[in-house]
């Protein structure tokens, strides 16, 4: 007799990957669990940032799972799986895995957490169950990291904001990682270089989100100067221009000198910190404008 598709429970648990000396939750009332949900890959995934301020857990229920998937899950060693089995396993586990990373990435971006490492999550473990009672590990290869501290600025307001961003299916900007590298770099030279890369990536990512047809051009053709991207190009697709266009262009010119003749540039720490903060402000302004435009389009289409 042919077996019928069934229900499968998945759960995952991992730690936000942090480095350096960090404080715990800033206020006693902030030390609680914060819950979120996200739809990805046909699954509705419930996410929880635990009150330790570093652990994210996720849960999902899959309906109509074919019997051969269960046979794959029951194999105890990942290396015993065929390439086809690995692909099937990836299809059912990637939504919960990527949802955990998406939440961590948005925490990094929206809560200004430059201490969140680019890898985002460590020690992620996924388990499966048929009855939500007895759990088994999903076959996989894992890396163990021993350091993780607490997220110190999660509160009711930031949790609400994160859920709004998750509900809109938003991914963190790649530029965020370079901005945080600028904050953490050991020398003023690399701080400036990383900040300028962040400014360039951010405007390209936002322009591509506003007008997807621009993505190929922005990723393959030589890039216009930063003052043009944040000025004329942005105005042509969004109707707004950034402040500080000359400062953006000067920043890019200094970056070029730092790459080709670093000894010719004097970079006092205060000047570098001001520049990194300026780029941070411009990126957050871009995000606000993109969200405003996106919501306006959605309202017009409704």
QUIFEN-V95807 format. One record per pair of residues at least 6 apart in sequence whose ideal C-beta (glycine too) atoms are under 6 Angstrom apart, sorted by the first residue. I is the first residue (numbers start at 1). GAP is how many residues later the second one is. If there is no record, write none. Layout:
I;GAP / I;GAP
This chain:
3;64 / 5;59 / 5;60 / 5;61 / 6;59 / 7;56 / 8;54 / 8;57 / 9;52 / 9;120 / 9;123 / 10;50 / 10;86 / 10;118 / 11;48 / 11;116 / 12;46 / 12;84 / 12;88 / 12;114 / 13;44 / 13;112 / 14;42 / 14;86 / 14;107 / 14;109 / 14;110 / 15;39 / 15;40 / 15;107 / 15;108 / 15;133 / 16;38 / 16;88 / 17;100 / 17;102 / 17;105 / 18;97 / 18;98 / 18;130 / 18;131 / 19;98 / 20;95 / 22;93 / 22;127 / 23;129 / 24;29 / 24;126 / 25;6 / 25;28 / 26;126 / 30;125 / 31;20 / 32;19 / 33;15 / 33;17 / 33;18 / 34;15 / 34;120 / 34;125 / 35;13 / 36;11 / 36;127 / 36;130 / 37;9 / 38;7 / 38;61 / 38;128 / 40;55 / 40;59 / 41;54 / 43;17 / 43;52 / 45;13 / 45;15 / 45;51 / 45;54 / 46;13 / 47;11 / 47;56 / 48;9 / 49;7 / 53;97 / 53;98 / 54;94 / 54;96 / 56;44 / 58;38 / 58;41 / 58;42 / 60;36 / 72;13 / 72;16 / 72;17 / 73;55 / 75;6 / 75;64 / 78;61 / 78;62 / 78;63 / 93;33 / 93;45 / 100;21 / 101;19 / 101;20 / 104;16 / 104;17 / 105;15 / 105;67 / 106;56 / 106;59 / 106;66 / 108;8 / 108;68 / 109;63 / 109;67 / 111;42 / 111;47 / 114;66 / 114;69 / 114;70 / 118;59 / 122;23 / 123;21 / 126;12 / 127;8 / 127;10 / 128;8 / 128;10 / 129;6 / 173;29 / 173;32 / 174;27 / 175;23 / 175;26 / 175;27 / 175;108 / 178;16 / 178;19 / 178;20 / 179;19 / 181;13 / 182;9 / 182;12 / 182;13 / 182;94 / 185;6 / 185;9 / 188;79 / 188;84 / 189;69 / 189;73 / 191;81 / 191;85 / 192;66 / 192;80 / 193;62 / 193;65 / 195;81 / 195;84 / 196;55 / 196;56 / 196;59 / 198;81 / 199;80 / 202;81 / 202;84 / 203;26 / 203;27 / 204;14 / 206;80 / 206;84 / 207;7 / 208;6 / 208;7 / 208;10 / 209;81 / 210;27 / 210;28 / 210;83 / 211;26 / 225;24 / 226;22 / 226;23 / 226;26 / 227;18 / 227;21 / 227;22 / 230;12 / 230;15 / 230;18 / 231;10 / 231;14 / 235;6 / 238;55 / 240;49 / 242;40 / 251;24 / 257;7 / 257;8 / 258;7
